[in-house]
Amino acid sequence: MKRRTFDKLVSSVGLGLAALLLIFAGLLNFGAAFANDSVQSQLANQNIAFPVEAGLPSATKAQLTKWAGKQVTTGEMARDYSDLFILEHMNAAATAVMGKPATYSEVSTAYMAAQRDGVTTPEQLQKIADLRETLFQGNTLRGMLLEAFAFGTLGVIAGYAAIAALVGGILFLFLALAGFRNIRRTPEDATI
């Protein structure tokens, strides 16, 4: 095969890859911006805010101090609000009624058993019912916030992938242009 033909082929493939990577970079950047904007706007619409430092739970205060008094607007903030603020309150509520942290499923099972067997007082049954509702609502809100975290994380990953695709596209573009430039210097009769 003639060297010039090979150089044209490789340079053309490189140019095609550069174009493809630059298109991917644009699409990934769009996806990252969409994800981040969606997470920010949806969380801002919820108007969820961390309490000031004095209102933070003592068990997670060190981790939450950086967010004290701020509105939840990012995926990372949503995760921390869910896992370090809401979950802490859910555990405290369960401990107050059940004597230990408990999940919605455990409390619901205990409620149904207590209601069916009639072994608790009506006041205690109402406390378990209220706890069951609290844990259900807490788990629902946690699920929504953790979904915002996941979506935000995908946006961040797409942003990094966009940068990598852009760098790769530019690199392939320069290599393809260098290959085309080299074709003029290659003798007509050179072979591989």
NORDAMO-V854437 format. One record per residue. RES is the residue in one letter. SS is DSSP state (h for helix, s for strand, l for the rest). PHI is phi in whole degrees, 0 to 359 (NA if undefined). PSI is psi as a letter, one per 20 degrees, with the letter a starting at -180 (none if undefined). Layout:
BEGIN
res:RES ss:SS phi:PHI psi:PSI
res:RES ss:SS phi:PHI psi:PSI
END
This chain:
BEGIN
res:M ss:l phi:NA psi:p
res:K ss:s phi:289 psi:q
res:R ss:h phi:298 psi:h
res:R ss:h phi:295 psi:h
res:T ss:h phi:296 psi:g
res:F ss:h phi:298 psi:g
res:D ss:h phi:299 psi:g
res:K ss:h phi:296 psi:g
res:L ss:h phi:296 psi:g
res:V ss:h phi:295 psi:g
res:S ss:h phi:294 psi:h
res:S ss:h phi:293 psi:g
res:V ss:h phi:297 psi:g
res:G ss:h phi:299 psi:g
res:L ss:h phi:295 psi:h
res:G ss:h phi:296 psi:g
res:L ss:h phi:296 psi:h
res:A ss:h phi:299 psi:g
res:A ss:h phi:297 psi:g
res:L ss:h phi:298 psi:g
res:L ss:h phi:294 psi:h
res:L ss:h phi:292 psi:h
res:I ss:h phi:294 psi:g
res:F ss:h phi:300 psi:g
res:A ss:h phi:300 psi:g
res:G ss:h phi:296 psi:g
res:L ss:h phi:294 psi:g
res:L ss:h phi:295 psi:h
res:N ss:h phi:296 psi:g
res:F ss:h phi:299 psi:g
res:G ss:h phi:298 psi:g
res:A ss:h phi:295 psi:g
res:A ss:h phi:295 psi:g
res:F ss:h phi:298 psi:g
res:A ss:h phi:298 psi:g
res:N ss:h phi:294 psi:g
res:D ss:h phi:294 psi:g
res:S ss:h phi:296 psi:g
res:V ss:h phi:299 psi:g
res:Q ss:h phi:297 psi:g
res:S ss:h phi:291 psi:g
res:Q ss:h phi:293 psi:g
res:L ss:h phi:291 psi:h
res:A ss:h phi:297 psi:h
res:N ss:h phi:295 psi:h
res:Q ss:h phi:287 psi:h
res:N ss:l phi:56 psi:l
res:I ss:l phi:269 psi:p
res:A ss:s phi:224 psi:q
res:F ss:l phi:288 psi:q
res:P ss:l phi:290 psi:r
res:V ss:l phi:298 psi:r
res:E ss:h phi:308 psi:h
res:A ss:h phi:295 psi:h
res:G ss:h phi:266 psi:j
res:L ss:l phi:282 psi:q
res:P ss:l phi:297 psi:p
res:S ss:h phi:296 psi:h
res:A ss:h phi:293 psi:h
res:T ss:h phi:239 psi:j
res:K ss:h phi:301 psi:g
res:A ss:h phi:299 psi:h
res:Q ss:h phi:281 psi:h
res:L ss:h phi:264 psi:i
res:T ss:h phi:304 psi:h
res:K ss:h phi:298 psi:h
res:W ss:h phi:257 psi:i
res:A ss:l phi:309 psi:p
res:G ss:l phi:77 psi:j
res:K ss:l phi:261 psi:q
res:Q ss:s phi:282 psi:q
res:V ss:l phi:283 psi:o
res:T ss:l phi:225 psi:i
res:T ss:l phi:232 psi:r
res:G ss:h phi:299 psi:g
res:E ss:h phi:297 psi:g
res:M ss:h phi:295 psi:h
res:A ss:h phi:297 psi:g
res:R ss:h phi:297 psi:g
res:D ss:h phi:295 psi:h
res:Y ss:h phi:297 psi:g
res:S ss:h phi:291 psi:g
res:D ss:h phi:276 psi:h
res:L ss:h phi:249 psi:i
res:F ss:h phi:247 psi:f
res:I ss:h phi:295 psi:g
res:L ss:h phi:299 psi:h
res:E ss:h phi:297 psi:g
res:H ss:h phi:291 psi:h
res:M ss:h phi:297 psi:g
res:N ss:h phi:296 psi:g
res:A ss:h phi:295 psi:g
res:A ss:h phi:295 psi:g
res:A ss:h phi:294 psi:g
res:T ss:h phi:296 psi:h
res:A ss:h phi:295 psi:h
res:V ss:h phi:264 psi:g
res:M ss:h phi:261 psi:i
res:G ss:l phi:89 psi:i
res:K ss:l phi:199 psi:q
res:P ss:l phi:300 psi:q
res:A ss:l phi:215 psi:q
res:T ss:l phi:272 psi:r
res:Y ss:h phi:303 psi:g
res:S ss:h phi:299 psi:g
res:E ss:h phi:295 psi:g
res:V ss:h phi:292 psi:g
res:S ss:h phi:297 psi:g
res:T ss:h phi:297 psi:g
res:A ss:h phi:296 psi:h
res:Y ss:h phi:297 psi:g
res:M ss:h phi:296 psi:h
res:A ss:h phi:294 psi:g
res:A ss:h phi:295 psi:h
res:Q ss:h phi:291 psi:g
res:R ss:h phi:290 psi:g
res:D ss:h phi:274 psi:h
res:G ss:l phi:65 psi:k
res:V ss:l phi:268 psi:i
res:T ss:l phi:244 psi:r
res:T ss:l phi:286 psi:q
res:P ss:h phi:301 psi:h
res:E ss:h phi:294 psi:g
res:Q ss:h phi:293 psi:h
res:L ss:h phi:298 psi:g
res:Q ss:h phi:293 psi:h
res:K ss:h phi:297 psi:g
res:I ss:h phi:293 psi:h
res:A ss:h phi:296 psi:g
res:D ss:h phi:295 psi:g
res:L ss:h phi:296 psi:g
res:R ss:h phi:301 psi:g
res:E ss:h phi:293 psi:g
res:T ss:h phi:298 psi:g
res:L ss:h phi:292 psi:h
res:F ss:h phi:297 psi:g
res:Q ss:h phi:295 psi:g
res:G ss:h phi:297 psi:g
res:N ss:h phi:294 psi:h
res:T ss:h phi:296 psi:g
res:L ss:h phi:296 psi:g
res:R ss:h phi:299 psi:g
res:G ss:h phi:299 psi:g
res:M ss:h phi:293 psi:g
res:L ss:h phi:292 psi:h
res:L ss:h phi:290 psi:h
res:E ss:h phi:293 psi:h
res:A ss:h phi:297 psi:h
res:F ss:h phi:298 psi:g
res:A ss:h phi:297 psi:g
res:F ss:h phi:295 psi:g
res:G ss:h phi:296 psi:h
res:T ss:h phi:295 psi:g
res:L ss:h phi:298 psi:h
res:G ss:h phi:297 psi:g
res:V ss:h phi:296 psi:g
res:I ss:h phi:297 psi:g
res:A ss:h phi:298 psi:h
res:G ss:h phi:296 psi:g
res:Y ss:h phi:294 psi:h
res:A ss:h phi:295 psi:h
res:A ss:h phi:297 psi:g
res:I ss:h phi:296 psi:g
res:A ss:h phi:298 psi:g
res:A ss:h phi:295 psi:h
res:L ss:h phi:296 psi:g
res:V ss:h phi:298 psi:g
res:G ss:h phi:297 psi:g
res:G ss:h phi:297 psi:g
res:I ss:h phi:295 psi:g
res:L ss:h phi:298 psi:g
res:F ss:h phi:296 psi:h
res:L ss:h phi:297 psi:g
res:F ss:h phi:297 psi:g
res:L ss:h phi:295 psi:g
res:A ss:h phi:295 psi:g
res:L ss:h phi:296 psi:h
res:A ss:h phi:295 psi:h
res:G ss:h phi:296 psi:g
res:F ss:h phi:296 psi:h
res:R ss:h phi:294 psi:h
res:N ss:h phi:290 psi:h
res:I ss:h phi:301 psi:h
res:R ss:h phi:294 psi:h
res:R ss:h phi:273 psi:i
res:T ss:l phi:282 psi:p
res:P ss:l phi:299 psi:q
res:E ss:l phi:301 psi:h
res:D ss:l phi:267 psi:j
res:A ss:l phi:291 psi:p
res:T ss:s phi:233 psi:r
res:I ss:l phi:260 psi:none
END
